[in-house]
Amino acid sequence: MLDSHLAELYGVDTGTLNRAVKRNIERFPNDFVFQLAPQEVANLKCQFGISSSEHGGRRRSIPYVFTEQGVAMLSSVLRSKRAVQVNVAIMRAFVSLRRLLATNEALARKFAELERRLEGHDQAIKSLFDAIRELMSPPAKPGREIGFHAIGKEAADDTQTVSKRKRIEKFGIQRQLHVK
């Protein structure tokens, strides 16, 4: 968080907050608080529309940025009731943010796993739809056959036996057929 935002929350001006940090610099190592680079300050001015120092904007000092641990340390430096209340609220916000990020990380992992599992399914689904379309289409009507079919010896014998039976039934002959 920027020093100006924290100063506003704690109800002090930015200069007072920065002086308190400088007087207790041993409590604020580089991973708790750091200053922005000049290019980052220029980007902030463009992004947030910070007015120039002639119009009541930030003076010539480069802003400090506080990490979660730096914000926690501010409560030991700024000793007002408001500072303690604000610090508790900010710590709760950081905890909620951490939970949200952890949830999103887990969700991102699950989504990546699902995506990986479904990679080959597109082609399989397309093949399935093609097969279903093929089954739904009416079968092609076979053309009329031209010519004769050769009947094997066994089929020919069977055909003769059937013909003899039909003749016997037709003419009422009550003889037994002797079929070999």
C-alpha positions in Angstrom: 0.0 0.0 0.0 1.2 3.5 -0.7 2.2 5.8 2.2 -0.4 8.4 1.2 -3.2 5.8 1.3 -2.1 4.5 4.7 -1.7 8.1 6.1 -5.3 8.7 5.0 -6.5 5.6 6.8 -4.6 6.3 10.0 -5.8 10.0 10.0 -2.4 11.6 9.7 -0.6 13.4 6.9 1.8 11.6 4.7 4.8 13.5 6.0 4.0 12.5 9.6 3.7 8.9 8.6 7.0 8.9 6.7 8.9 10.7 9.6 7.7 8.0 12.0 9.0 5.3 9.7 12.4 7.1 9.3 12.8 7.5 13.0 12.2 3.8 13.4 13.9 2.6 10.3 15.4 -0.5 12.0 11.8 -1.8 12.3 11.2 -1.5 8.5 13.6 -3.6 6.5 13.5 -3.6 2.7 10.9 -6.4 2.6 8.6 -4.3 4.8 8.8 -1.0 3.1 10.6 0.4 0.0 10.5 3.4 -2.2 9.3 3.4 -5.8 11.6 4.0 -8.7 11.3 7.3 -10.6 9.7 5.5 -13.6 7.1 3.9 -11.3 6.3 7.3 -9.9 5.7 8.6 -13.4 3.4 5.7 -14.1 1.5 6.4 -10.9 1.0 10.0 -11.8 -0.4 8.9 -15.2 -2.5 6.1 -13.8 -4.0 7.8 -10.7 -4.0 11.4 -12.0 -1.8 12.7 -9.1 -1.6 16.4 -9.5 1.7 18.2 -9.6 3.2 19.7 -6.4 2.2 23.2 -7.5 -1.5 22.2 -7.3 -1.5 20.5 -3.9 -0.2 17.1 -5.1 2.6 15.1 -3.7 5.8 17.1 -2.9 9.2 16.1 -4.3 9.5 13.0 -2.2 9.3 9.6 -3.7 6.4 7.6 -2.2 7.0 4.7 0.2 5.3 1.4 -0.4 4.4 -0.9 2.5 4.1 -4.7 2.3 1.7 -6.6 4.6 4.5 -6.9 7.2 5.2 -3.2 7.0 1.6 -2.3 7.6 1.7 -4.6 10.6 4.8 -2.8 11.9 3.1 0.6 11.5 0.8 -0.1 14.5 3.9 -0.3 16.8 5.2 3.1 15.4 1.9 5.0 15.3 0.4 4.6 18.8 -3.1 5.9 18.6 -6.4 4.0 19.0 -7.3 4.7 15.4 -3.9 3.2 14.3 -4.6 0.0 16.2 -8.2 -0.2 14.7 -7.0 0.5 11.2 -4.2 -2.0 11.5 -6.6 -4.7 12.6 -8.9 -3.9 9.7 -6.0 -3.9 7.2 -4.7 -7.2 8.5 -8.1 -8.8 8.1 -8.2 -7.5 4.6 -4.8 -9.1 3.8 -6.0 -12.4 5.3 -9.2 -12.3 3.2 -7.1 -11.5 0.1 -4.7 -14.4 0.8 -7.7 -16.8 1.1 -9.2 -15.5 -2.1 -5.9 -16.0 -3.9 -5.5 -19.5 -2.5 -9.1 -20.3 -3.7 -8.3 -18.9 -7.1 -5.1 -20.9 -7.2 -6.9 -24.1 -6.4 -9.6 -23.3 -9.0 -6.9 -22.5 -11.6 -5.2 -25.9 -10.9 -8.5 -27.8 -11.2 -9.3 -25.9 -14.4 -5.9 -26.8 -15.9 -6.4 -30.4 -15.0 -9.8 -30.5 -16.6 -8.5 -28.8 -19.7 -5.6 -31.4 -19.9 -8.1 -34.3 -19.5 -10.4 -32.9 -22.2 -7.7 -32.2 -24.9 -8.3 -35.5 -26.8 -12.1 -35.5 -26.3 -12.8 -33.1 -29.1 -11.8 -35.6 -31.8 -13.5 -38.4 -30.1 -16.8 -36.4 -29.8 -16.6 -35.5 -33.5 -16.1 -39.2 -34.4 -19.1 -40.1 -32.2 -21.3 -37.6 -34.0 -20.2 -38.8 -37.4 -21.1 -42.4 -36.4 -24.5 -41.3 -35.2 -25.2 -39.3 -38.4 -24.2 -42.4 -40.4 -26.6 -44.6 -38.4 -29.4 -42.1 -38.8 -29.1 -41.9 -42.6 -31.3 -44.4 -44.5 -29.4 -47.4 -45.9 -28.6 -47.2 -49.6 -31.1 -49.2 -51.6 -29.4 -52.0 -53.4 -29.8 -52.1 -57.2 -31.7 -54.9 -59.0 -29.4 -57.8 -59.7 -29.0 -59.0 -63.3 -28.1 -62.6 -64.2 -28.1 -66.0 -62.6 -26.8 -67.3 -59.3 -25.0 -70.6 -59.3 -26.4 -73.1 -56.8 -24.1 -75.5 -55.0 -24.7 -79.3 -55.2 -26.2 -79.4 -51.7 -28.6 -76.5 -52.4 -29.6 -78.1 -55.7 -30.4 -81.4 -54.0 -32.4 -79.6 -51.3 -34.3 -77.7 -54.0 -35.3 -81.0 -55.8 -36.5 -82.5 -52.5 -38.7 -79.5 -51.9 -40.1 -79.6 -55.4 -41.0 -83.3 -55.0 -42.8 -82.7 -51.8 -44.8 -79.9 -53.4 -45.8 -82.1 -56.3 -46.9 -84.9 -53.9 -49.0 -82.5 -51.8 -50.5 -81.0 -54.9 -51.6 -84.2 -56.5 -52.5 -86.0 -53.3 -50.1 -88.8 -53.7 -49.4 -90.4 -50.3 -46.1 -91.9 -51.0 -43.0 -91.7 -48.8 -40.1 -89.9 -50.2 -36.9 -91.7 -50.1 -34.3 -88.9 -49.9 -30.7 -89.8 -49.6 
